[in-house]
Amino acid sequence: MRHLLFIFLDGVGLGEASAEHNPFVTAVLPHHTGLLGGQPLLATTPMVAGDRALFIPTDASLGVSGPPQSASGQATILTGLNVPQLIGRHWGPKPDAAIAEIINRDSLFIKLKQRGLTAALLNAYPPRYFEAIASRRRDYSAIPLAVAAAAIPFFTVDDLRAGRALSADFTGEGWRTELKISDAPVYTLREAGQQLARLARQRAFSFFEHWPTDYVGHRGDLAEGRSVLERLDAVLGGLLADWDDAQGLIVITSDHGNLEDLSHRHHTLNRVPTIIIGAERERFAAGLNDLTHLTPAILNYFDAA
């Protein structure tokens, strides 16, 4: 069985080479830059074809004015439709009725399930998340809505404990310190990357959502920006060490820019990085230049198996 691991980084764009505003400039990211042949993740970096990966600067604006937003951008990634164009604007953070209707009809998870393929969202959610959803104090964001639309079960604290899922911070530290779940397993960053690889080998399609990048972009400083990027890079190191390029692809992308420009707290108009790792990366990436191309590429990848 071939595998595809999709790592979604919320709020990561390609910014200017400004050490004052862009944490990518001073962060030490050996695994990311190694995939790019030593080049940095900046707006000036063109498409790169490395020994193991392709890097493609990807349009998140989609021909619609204004800064891209989370709900419409994520819905585009998850359906292959130009959602901002369909609804006439960028919208977020949570789906409105129009976006929810599109996701509920055209979710990638639905299409994979119709093909008889196994798929999962690898993030575990704590008990208070399900309580908030059930009481309607909280609405689904686009990614869990797409999973729910396909009637695919969410992973819980029990799945985290059993090693069937990961926390959004990868290591599980936040479940102990913030959520006060004292028996949550804690991994090193490298172990978390290896765990991602192990979980992805258990099914055809695995999706992982990393939202701390966007959180830091809205609320953090340069030091926090560097920290979240360097942690991500260390996870990538563990993942790459345990990934068989002949058996599957890793796709990493984002919905909009944010973290790369900490001179303000808003989303940017910058392109986002798409990194595709694996033996079939060139075929997968053929014609890929904006967020609408990801779902069709994923479906083509499995249909060609």
N, C-alpha and C positions, 0 to 999 in steps of 0.2 A: 504493500500500500504506500502510495506517495503521500507526503505530508506538506502542509503549508502552515507556518506560524506567522500570524499577523500581529505585529507589535504597534499599537497605536499610541503615539506620544501627543498628548493634548497641548496645544499652544506652543509649537516649536517652528520657527521660521528661519530663514537665511538672511542674516543681517549684515550690517557694515562692519568693517574691521576697526571698531572703536573699543579700545580697552576700557573706556569710561562707562560704556553702556551695554556692551555685548559680552556676556560671560563666556561665550564660545572662544573669544580671543585669548583669554588667559587660562581657561580650563585645560587640564592635561588629559587628553583623550586619545591614548595610543591605539586603542582598538578601532575607534571610529576613523581616525585619520589613516590608520593602516589599511583599512578597506578602500580608502580613497587614494592610495598610492602616496600618502604623506600630505595630501592637500587638506586644508581646513574646511569646516562646514560654514561657509560664508556666501553672501550673495554674489560675489565675484567668481566663485568656483563654478566652472561649466560642468556639463555632464562628464562623468568619469567612468571609464571601463577598467576596473582593476582586475587583479588575478583571481579574485574570489567574489567580487561584488560589482554592481552597477549603482552609480549615484546619479539621480535625476532631479534637478530643481523642478518643482511641480507647482503649477498654477492652482491656487486656492480661491482666487477671486471669481473665476468662471464667467467673466464678462458682465458682472453685476457691480454697480458702483457701491462704494463704502467698504469698510473693513469686514472681512469674513467673520462669521460667528459660529459658535459650536454646534448648535442644533442643525442648522442647514448644511454646514460642512460635513459633519459626521453622517448625516442622512445621505449626502452625496456619495461619500465613501462606501456606505453600506447598501446602496441601491444601484449605483452607476448612473443615476439620473442627475441632471443639473437642477438640484432642488432650489437654489436661490433664484434661478431663472423661472422655474415653474411657479413659485409663489411671489415673484417680483421683488425680492429683497433678501438680504442676509438676515438670519434670525437666530437668537439664542438668549440664554444658554439652553433652556429646555424646549422641546418641540411644542409648537402650537398645534391646533387641530389639523391644519393643512399638512404640516410635516408628519404628524402622527399617522394620518391617513396614508401618506406615501410609504412610510416605513412599514406599516401594518400590511400593506399590499405587496411591496416589492423588496422586503428584507432579503439580503444575501443569505441569511441563515435559513429562510424559507426555501430558497432556490437550491441550496445545498441539500437540505433535507429531502426535497422532491427528487433529487438525483440519487437518493439512497446513501448519502455520505454522512459520516459522523462529524459532528461539529460541537464546539463548546466555547463559552467565555470562561477563561481560566481564572478570573478574579473571584476570590471569596468575598462574601458580603456578611457583615456582622448582624446579630439579631436586631439591633435597633434600626437598621436599614429596612428590613422587611416589615417591622412594626410601623415605621413611618409611611411606607408605601400602602400598607393595609388600611391605615387610618386616614389616608389622603393628606397627611401633613407634608408629604413629599411626592413629587411626580418622577416617573422614569425619565432619565436623560435618553438621548438617542440610541446609545449602544445597548443598554439593557432592554429598551423598548423593542429593538430589533430581535433580540434573543427571545423575549416574551412572545413576540408575534409568531415565532416558529414553535412555540410550546417546548422550548429546550430548557431544562431545569437550571436554576442558578445554583452556584456552589455556596455553601454555608460554612459556619465556623467548624462544623464537624468534618467537612471536606478539607479545610485548612489543617486541622489536627491530623488527619489521615494522610496528608501529603498529596491530596488530589487537586489542590488549588493553591494559588499564591495570593498574598496581599498586594495592594496597589503599590506599596513601597518596596516590593520584592522580598525584603528580608523578614517581614513580620514584626519588626521592632515596634511599629506604631500600634499594633494590636495590643501589645503589652503596656506601652507607656501611655497611649491616648485612650484606648478602649478598655484598659484594665482587664484584659483577658489573659490571666497569668500563665495559662498552659498553652498559649499559642506558640507553635514552633518558630524558632528564630534561625535563619540561615545567614551565612556570610554572603557577600555580594556575588562572589564566584559560585558558591553553592546554589544561589538562587537562579543564576543563569543556567547551570547544569540541570536544575529542576525544571526550568522552562523547556529545555530540550527533551527531557524525559517525558514530560506530560504531552508535548506535541507529538511524540512518536506513538501515542496511544490512540490517535484518531486522525482523520483526514485533515480537518481544519480546526485550528485553535486561534482564538483571538485574545489578546491581552491588552487591557487599557491602563495606561500610566498617566494619571492626571496630576501628580505633583509638579510636573513641569509648568503647567498652566497656572497652578496655584502660586508658585514662586514668581511667575511672570506678573501676576496681578498684585502680589503682596510682598515679595521678597526683595533682597538687595543683591549686589554683585556676588558677595561671598556665598549666599544661599544658592544663587544661580550656578556658580561654579560647582558647588557641592552636589546639587542634584544631577548635573551633567556628568561629573566624575563618578558618581555612584552608578549612573546608567551605563557608563563606559565599562566599569568593572563587571557589571552583570553581563554585558555583551561579551566580555572576555570569556566568562564561564560558558556562555551559550555557544560561542564559536568553537571552543575547545571540544565540545561534546556533540557537535552537529555534523551529520554526514551530508555533504552537499549533493551527493548522488541520489539521495533518497527524498530530498525535499527542499523547499524554499523558505527563506525568512524574508518577510516584507515589513519594512519599518517606514512609517509616514506620519503625517500630522494633518490637522484640520485647518489651522490658521497660524499665523505668526503671533508671538507675544514675548516669550522668554528672551529672544535675541535682542530686544531693545528695552532696557530697563530705565530709559530716560522718561518714560511715562508708564501708565498702568493699563493701557488699552491694547487691543489687538492691532496688528499691523497689516499692511498690504503686501508684505513680502511673500515670495514663493516659499514653499515648505520643502524639506528634504525628503526624498524617497530613496531608500537603500534596499536593493534586492540582492540577496545572497543565495547562491546555490548554482548547481550545474546548468539548470534550464533558465537562468536569469535573462538571457538575451531574448529568448522567445517570449517569455512572460512580458518583458518590457517593451515589446515592439509597438510603437505608436503612443506610448504612455507619456503624456505631458501635462495632464490635469487630473483632478480628483475623480472625474467621471469615469476614467479608464480603469480604475482598480477592480471594481466588481466584475466587469467583463473579462479582465485578464485572469482573475481568480477562477471564474467559471470555465474559461477556455483551457486553463491549466489542468483542471480535473477532467474536462470533457475529452482532452487529448490522451488521457491515460489508457 
